[in-house]
Amino acid sequence: MAETPTIKPGGVPDGKRRRTPASTRLLHEWSLMQQWVVPPTYELRLGPTPLLPGAAQVSPEIARMLSVFHRYSDLVGISATAIEVVEAKMVAEMGALSQLEHYVELVYAMGLPSQWPGKIVQGVLLWAVDDPIISQRAARYGFRVEVFAPPWTQDYLATRFYHR
């Protein structure tokens, strides 16, 4: 590897991005209640995950773009015992398991655990509406499920899912 990966603390930045998607707001409010040893990093770039073009030839610009493609976890934070890799959704989704599994693998591939000896890498699924089937499957992956539903989530769910 060319350089040692680092975590630059930042949390969920204020602004339109934090206020617009409900899962980002949920993530921000939940992260404020956690006891971080190092402030968390919102949308930490994980990778690289090189992409291969399907076309026989691509322009140099596209080849360069594909060679530096990264994935982003919703949040990575350092707690007293773990490097926590968090994927947040308003409503539990089965697809979040594979997303989080991939992000945890990338955290290992980047070498982040070597910066925090003695800390485990812990996948965390955060949502406001739980699904016991998905939570049971998450436990098989070794992921922790956090159900966090502040009062505003009721209004969100009413406007998002209730139709007359």
N, C-alpha and C positions, 0 to 999 in steps of 0.2 A: 504494500500500500504506500501511496505517495505521502500521505500525511495522516496524523493521528486524528480520528474524529473527536469532535468536542460538542458539548451541549452548551448553547448560549441561552441563559435564562431570559425569559420574556413573558411567559404566560400568554393569556389570550389578550391581544391588544384591544384597546378601546376603539370605537369607531363603528362604521356601518356593518362590517363583517360580523362583529360580535352581536350586534343588535338584530340582524336580519334572520339568520337561520336559528330556529328554536334549539336545535341540538348544540349549536355553538354557545348559546346563552346557558343552556343546561350545563354544559361542560365548564364554562367559566364560573358559574355559581358554585358548582360542586368543588372545583379546584381550590376556591377560596377557603373552603372548610377543611382542606387536607393539611396535614402537618408535614410540609416538605422540608427536607434538609437543604435542598437547592431548589430555588423557584423553578416551576415547570416550564417547558418549552412547548409552545403551541405550534402545530403543524411542522414538526421536526422532519427535515428531509432525510429519508432513509434510502440507502442504496450505495452504489448505483445498481440499477436493474436494467441492463442493456436490452434494447429492443432491436429486432431484426426486421428489415423491410421486406415486404412481400414482393415488391417489384424487383426486376433484375437490376435496374440502375436507379439510383436516386441522386439528387443534387448534393453537392458537398454540404450545403446548409442543412438539409434534412438529415444527412448522415451524422452531422455534428449534434443536431438536436436529439436524435435517437440515442447517441452514445452517452449523453448526460442525463437521460430521463431518470427521475427519482420518484419515489412514492412518499406520501406524507402521512404520518400517524396523526391523529387528532391532538394528542398531547403525550409528552414523555416527561416524567418527573421522578426525582430521587427522594424516596422516603427513607425512614430509618433502617428499613430492612431490604428494600427492593428498588430496582429500576422499573417503574410502572409505565407500561405502554397502554394508552387508553384509546378506545374507540367508542364514540358517543352516538347514540341514536335516540330519537324521542320514543319510538316504539321498537321493542325487540325485533330484530330481523335475523334470520338464519345466515344470511350473507355476511353479517358482521363477524361471525366466527372465522370464516376464511380470510377476511381482511385482516383481522387481528393476528391470526396465525402467521400470515405473511409478514406483517410488521414486526412481530417478535423475532422471526427468522432473520430479518434484515438488521435488527438491533444487534444480534449475535454476529452477523456477517461483517458489520461495521466495526466490531471490536469494542463496543461501549462497555460491556461487562468488565473488561480489563482496566477501565478507568475507576471502577467502583468495586474493588475486591471485597468479597464476602457478601455482596448483595445479589439476590436472585433477580432474574428478569420475570416480572409478573404481568401477564396480560389482564387488562381490566375492561370489561364491557359495562358501559354506563347508559342507562335509559330510564325514562319516566314510567313506561308501561312494560311490565314484565310478561314473559311467556315462559311458563314452567318447563315446557319441553325444550326450549332453546337454552334455558338456564341449566337444565340437567346435562345437555350436550356440552355446554361451556365447561362444566365441572370435569367432564372427561378430558377436555383439552388442558385442564389445569388453570383455566381462566377464572378470575373472580368476577362476579356480577354485582354491580352496585345499582340499586333501584333508588332513584332520587327524583322526587316529584314536588317541587316547590309550588305554592298556590297558583302561579300564573299558568302552569301546565294544564290546569283544568280548562281555562279559557281557550288555550291553544287546541286542546283535544276537541272541545265543543265546536270551534269554528272549522277545524280540519276534518273531523269525521262525522259530525252531525249534519244531516241534510233533511230538510222537510219534504 
